[in-house]
């Protein structure tokens, strides 16, 4: 399997973890908190699997995973919890996406 697909899977797990941790309300709801921790562990496992193939550098994998995770978490927060970013926050994400795109082509 292509390592970028594995990184995408890791990022999706990370987004799910962030949504679960937010839903746990500061770990007051232990079930959501534990789910969030388990999803983070799975995300890091997939990330390490992608890097261990030798077909993707750690810096590229981590930057891609982080960028997808940040964007997905912002969108998930908006759609699921009504959290809104200011326009400058969205601009920052565009800059981040361009930076990761440049990194992956280098």
C-alpha positions as CSV (number, residue, x, y, z in Angstrom):
1,X,0.0,0.0,0.0
2,X,1.3,3.5,-0.8
3,X,2.6,5.3,2.3
4,X,0.6,8.4,1.7
5,X,-2.6,6.3,1.9
6,X,-1.4,5.0,5.2
7,X,-0.6,8.6,6.4
8,X,-4.2,9.6,5.3
9,X,-5.6,6.7,7.4
10,X,-3.5,7.9,10.4
11,X,-4.7,11.4,9.9
12,X,-8.4,10.3,9.8
13,X,-7.8,8.3,13.1
14,X,-6.2,11.5,14.6
15,X,-9.3,13.6,13.6
16,X,-11.6,11.0,15.2
17,X,-9.4,11.0,18.3
18,X,-9.7,14.8,18.5
19,X,-13.5,14.7,18.1
20,X,-13.7,12.0,20.8
21,X,-11.5,13.9,23.2
22,X,-13.6,17.1,22.7
23,X,-16.7,15.0,23.2
24,X,-15.3,13.7,26.5
25,X,-15.6,17.2,28.0
26,X,-12.2,17.3,29.7
27,X,-12.3,13.5,30.2
28,X,-15.4,13.8,32.4
29,X,-17.0,11.2,30.1
30,X,-14.4,8.5,30.4
31,X,-15.7,6.4,27.5
32,X,-15.1,9.2,24.9
33,X,-11.7,10.0,26.6
34,X,-10.5,6.4,26.4
35,X,-11.7,6.1,22.8
36,X,-9.7,9.3,22.0
37,X,-6.6,7.8,23.5
38,X,-7.0,4.5,21.6
39,X,-7.5,6.3,18.3
40,X,-4.3,8.4,18.9
41,X,-2.4,5.2,19.6
42,X,-3.7,3.7,16.3
43,X,-2.9,6.9,14.4
44,X,0.7,6.8,15.6
45,X,0.9,3.1,14.8
46,X,-0.2,3.8,11.2
47,X,2.2,6.8,11.0
48,X,5.1,4.6,12.1
49,X,4.1,1.9,9.6
50,X,4.1,4.5,6.7
51,X,7.6,5.7,7.7
52,X,8.9,2.1,8.2
53,X,8.3,1.4,4.5
54,X,11.3,3.6,3.6
55,X,9.2,5.1,0.8
56,X,8.4,8.3,2.7
57,X,10.6,10.5,4.9
58,X,9.5,11.1,8.5
59,X,9.3,14.9,7.9
60,X,7.0,14.5,4.9
61,X,4.8,11.9,6.6
62,X,4.5,13.9,9.9
63,X,3.8,17.2,8.1
64,X,1.2,15.7,5.9
65,X,-0.4,13.9,8.9
66,X,-0.4,17.0,10.9
67,X,-1.9,19.2,8.2
68,X,-4.7,16.8,7.4
69,X,-5.3,16.4,11.1
70,X,-5.5,20.1,11.8
71,X,-7.8,20.8,8.8
72,X,-10.0,17.9,9.6
73,X,-10.2,18.8,13.3
74,X,-11.2,22.4,12.4
75,X,-13.9,21.1,10.0
76,X,-15.1,18.5,12.5
77,X,-15.2,21.2,15.2
78,X,-17.3,23.4,12.9
79,X,-19.7,20.7,11.8
80,X,-20.1,18.7,15.0
81,X,-19.6,21.3,17.7
82,X,-20.3,24.6,16.1
83,X,-16.8,25.9,16.7
84,X,-15.8,28.7,14.3
85,X,-12.4,30.0,13.3
86,X,-11.8,33.6,12.3
87,X,-10.8,34.2,8.7
88,X,-7.1,34.5,9.6
89,X,-7.3,30.9,11.0
90,X,-8.6,29.6,7.7
91,X,-5.9,31.6,5.8
92,X,-3.3,30.0,8.1
93,X,-4.6,26.6,7.0
94,X,-4.3,27.5,3.4
95,X,-0.7,28.5,3.9
96,X,-0.1,25.3,5.8
97,X,-1.6,23.2,3.0
98,X,0.6,25.0,0.4
99,X,3.7,24.4,2.6
100,X,2.9,20.7,2.9
101,X,2.2,20.4,-0.8
102,X,5.6,22.0,-1.5
103,X,7.3,19.7,1.0
104,X,5.8,16.5,-0.6
105,X,7.0,17.6,-4.1
106,X,10.6,18.4,-2.9
